[in-house]
Amino acid sequence: MILTKIKKKFYYLRAKYFLKKEKFFDILDLSKRNYQTTGVELTDYFILASYIKKNKINSVLELGTGRSTFVIAEALKKYSKKPVLVSMESEKKYYNYQKKIFPEIKYKFCKILYSKRKLFYWSFLKGYGFQRIPKLNYDLVFVDGPDPHPTPGSHKNDEPAYFCFDFINLILRSRKPFDLIIDSRMATSIVAKILFPHKYKYYPHLKLTIIKNINKKDMTLIQSNITQFKKLANNKNLI
């Protein structure tokens, strides 16, 4: 617990230094006008911006529009050669307000799209995702939506939240691997750990999950992988 607090403080100071040095505070100030939606942590803005810079990310899919949309757009404008940002929102009032204040003229490569959420199923997994997401090959997917609760906006229900199904839909149809960053959402993080145990990384001091280079072939629930696991288990007399 103490070590986690120390790491959290360290990353907060590091985030402030980076965002100031790279001149992100102007766009952060502009994003604060979006009081209709909640923002993520300052460290999240730092991780997103620095990740885009370090990994030469060009195309980003953001699941859940908000203040982070401003930072991602600015990072892509600064560091990417062919920037593309698609930001999805399932709540109409948040979508309308974001469209109203987001500087689309400055970030012409950014599309903020509205889509209702839908309950999807795959194997024993069940979760909410957006009904329609543009069929592009994304480099990075940032998960902060849609609302995971059975009743939208309800956080007091004893029933656990669902996970974000979109990254599974994207993996099944994507032509190339992509990186995944999950903000807080533990149900989504747990499912990601089940599907990609060898690539899964969770950072408790940041409350972020980061998984690089995910693709269909690596998923534990793909039939060919299940068959291989059974053979390995039988060889070791596990089952």
Protein Blocks (a to p, Z undefined) as FASTA:
>chain_A
ZZmmmmmmmmmmmmmmmmmmnopmlmmmmmmmmmmbccddfklmmmmmmmmmmnopabdc
dehiajklmmmmmmmmmmpmbdcdddddfbfklmmmmmmmmcfklmmmbccddddddddd
ehjbccdddfbdcddddfbdcdfbdcfbfbghiakbfbdcdddfklmmmmmmpcbdcddd
dehjlmlmmmmmmmmmmlgccdfknopacdehiafklpmklmklmmmmmmmmmmnomZZ
